[in-house]
């Protein structure tokens, strides 16, 4: 499945299929590659909900909760009715020990689904903690603020405008790097495809001794895999 999405992504790096590739990579525990794909895709589609959600989940799995909170904040501003994202945002704030921020998405969830037992338990836990810290003004709040107030909360993270979010000061590649693609193919067991890419790289960098060594090793493995097994004669 990864190979299928990867080929599609290589043909059209601006395609919205980047989200499917990134999610497939995440499920294969290729988190760095999934994040790279998400960032590249979100440069072209900064408001893509599935891309934002997968990126946030990658950050959470890498325990980078600050970046996960920023990403999820953008997502729930775009799609506030996404209750799964709202709950994940609340749990991420709890990881950051920002209880006052966590209660907001939880109360939004309960305003739409009062029977959500997990959300109710988390709200009760947070309110008890906030009372201990003398934050009664927040713990007694019963209504989720309007979206502009939520945007002000999210602004504490210095969130960039959506069209600027994925722009960095460094040059950005137009698509997933060739070496990264080869690495993905190799991890997925597509040895011949990886070898083809590394050969192409070597033509551009013939002086790269490390690349030569890697290619030689891969070609040896490919030869061994294709050679018939000789059985001892009876």
C-alpha positions in Angstrom: 0.0 0.0 0.0 2.8 2.4 0.8 4.4 1.7 -2.5 1.2 2.5 -4.3 0.7 5.8 -2.6 4.4 6.7 -3.0 4.3 6.2 -6.8 1.2 8.4 -7.0 2.9 11.1 -4.8 6.0 11.0 -7.0 4.0 11.5 -10.1 2.1 14.4 -8.6 3.6 15.9 -5.4 0.8 18.5 -5.3 -1.9 15.8 -5.1 -4.0 15.6 -2.0 -3.1 11.9 -1.9 -0.2 12.9 0.3 -2.4 12.4 3.3 -2.9 8.7 2.4 0.8 8.2 1.9 1.7 9.9 5.2 -0.9 7.9 7.1 0.5 4.6 5.6 4.0 5.6 6.6 2.8 6.5 10.2 1.2 3.0 10.5 4.6 1.5 9.5 6.3 3.5 12.2 8.1 5.6 9.6 7.3 8.8 11.6 10.1 11.1 10.2 9.1 10.2 6.6 5.4 10.7 7.4 6.1 14.1 8.8 8.2 15.1 5.8 5.3 14.0 3.5 2.8 15.9 5.6 4.8 19.1 5.6 5.3 18.9 1.8 1.6 18.2 1.2 0.5 20.9 3.6 2.6 23.5 1.7 0.2 23.0 -1.2 -3.0 22.2 0.8 -2.6 24.0 4.2 -6.2 23.4 5.2 -6.2 19.6 4.5 -7.9 18.1 7.6 -6.5 14.5 7.1 -3.0 15.8 6.5 -3.1 18.0 9.7 -4.5 15.1 11.7 -1.8 12.6 10.6 0.9 15.2 11.2 -0.4 15.8 14.8 -0.5 12.1 15.5 3.1 11.7 14.3 4.2 14.5 16.6 2.3 12.8 19.5 4.0 9.5 18.8 7.3 11.3 18.8 6.2 12.9 22.1 6.5 16.4 20.6 3.4 17.6 22.3 4.0 21.3 21.6 4.0 20.9 17.9 1.0 18.5 18.1 -1.0 21.1 20.0 -0.2 23.8 17.4 -1.3 21.5 14.6 -4.5 20.3 16.3 -5.4 23.9 17.2 -5.3 24.7 13.5 -7.3 21.7 12.7 -10.1 22.4 15.2 -10.3 26.0 14.0 -10.9 24.7 10.5 -13.2 21.8 11.5 -14.6 22.5 15.0 -17.1 19.6 14.7 -14.3 17.1 14.5 -14.8 15.7 18.0 -12.0 13.2 17.7 -9.5 16.0 17.0 -11.0 18.1 19.9 -10.4 15.2 22.3 -6.9 14.6 21.1 -6.2 18.3 21.5 -7.4 18.2 25.1 -5.3 15.1 25.9 -2.3 16.9 24.3 -2.8 19.9 26.5 -2.9 17.6 29.5 0.4 16.2 28.5 1.7 19.8 28.4 0.2 20.4 31.9 -2.0 23.1 30.4 -5.2 22.2 32.2 -6.9 25.5 31.5 -6.5 25.0 27.7 -7.5 21.3 27.9 -10.9 22.1 29.4 -12.0 24.2 26.4 -12.2 21.4 23.7 -13.6 19.0 26.3 -16.5 21.3 27.1 -17.1 21.7 23.3 -17.3 18.0 23.0 -19.8 17.8 25.8 -21.9 20.5 24.3 -22.3 18.3 21.3 -22.3 14.9 23.0 -23.3 15.2 26.7 -23.0 11.4 27.1 -19.3 11.2 26.4 -18.1 9.6 29.7 -14.4 10.0 29.0 -14.8 13.8 28.3 -16.9 14.2 31.5 -14.4 12.4 33.6 -11.5 14.5 32.2 -13.5 17.7 32.8 -14.2 16.7 36.4 -10.5 15.9 36.9 -9.4 19.2 35.4 -11.9 21.2 37.4 -10.8 19.7 40.6 -7.2 20.5 39.8 -8.0 24.0 38.7 -10.0 24.6 42.0 -6.9 23.6 43.9 -5.0 26.3 41.9 -7.6 28.9 42.6 -8.7 29.1 39.0 -12.4 29.1 39.7 -13.1 31.5 36.8 -12.0 28.8 34.3 -13.3 25.7 36.2 -16.8 27.2 36.6 -17.1 27.9 32.9 -19.9 25.9 31.3 -20.0 27.1 27.7 -17.4 26.7 25.0 -16.1 30.1 23.8 -16.7 31.3 20.3 -14.2 30.5 17.6 -12.5 33.9 17.8 -11.8 33.3 21.5 -10.4 29.9 20.7 -8.2 31.5 18.1 -6.9 33.9 20.7 -6.0 30.9 22.9 -4.2 29.2 20.1 -2.3 32.5 19.4 -0.3 31.9 22.6 1.5 29.3 20.5 2.4 31.9 17.9 0.6 30.0 15.2 1.4 31.4 11.8 -1.3 32.1 9.3 -2.3 29.0 7.4 -0.7 30.1 4.1 2.6 30.7 5.9 2.6 27.8 8.3 4.7 25.4 6.3 7.1 28.1 4.9 10.6 28.0 6.5 13.7 30.1 6.2 15.4 27.2 4.5 15.0 26.2 0.9 12.1 23.7 0.6 12.3 20.7 -1.7 9.6 20.6 -4.3 8.8 17.0 -3.3 9.9 14.2 -1.0 13.7 13.8 -1.4 14.9 11.1 -3.7 17.1 9.5 -1.0 14.1 9.4 1.4 12.0 7.7 -1.3 14.8 5.1 -1.8 14.9 4.5 2.0 11.1 4.0 2.1 11.3 1.4 -0.7 14.1 -0.4 1.0 12.3 -0.6 4.4 9.2 -1.9 2.6 11.2 -4.6 0.9 11.2 -3.2 -2.7 14.9 -3.9 -3.2 15.0 -3.4 -7.0 13.2 -0.1 -6.8 15.6 1.1 -4.1 18.6 0.0 -6.2 17.3 1.9 -9.2 17.0 5.1 -7.3 20.4 4.7 -5.7 22.0 4.1 -9.1 20.4 7.3 -10.3 21.8 9.1 -7.3 25.3 7.7 -7.9 25.3 9.1 -11.5 24.8 12.5 -10.0 27.3 12.0 -7.2 29.9 9.6 -8.5 32.4 10.6 -5.8 30.1 9.5 -3.0 32.0 6.5 -1.5 29.3 5.8 1.1 26.6 5.6 -1.7 28.8 3.3 -3.7 29.3 0.9 -0.7 25.5 0.9 0.0 24.7 0.2 -3.6 27.2 -2.6 -3.8 25.8 -4.2 -0.7 22.2 -3.9 -2.0 23.1 -5.4 -5.4 24.8 -8.3 -3.6 21.6 -9.0 -1.6 19.5 -8.8 -4.8 21.8 -11.3 -6.5 21.6 -13.7 -3.5 17.8 -13.3 -3.5 17.5 -14.2 -7.2 20.0 -17.0 -7.2 18.5 -20.5 -7.1 19.1 -22.5 -4.0 21.5 -25.4 -4.7 20.5 -28.6 -3.0 23.1 -31.3 -2.3 22.7 -34.3 -4.6 21.5 -37.5 -3.1 
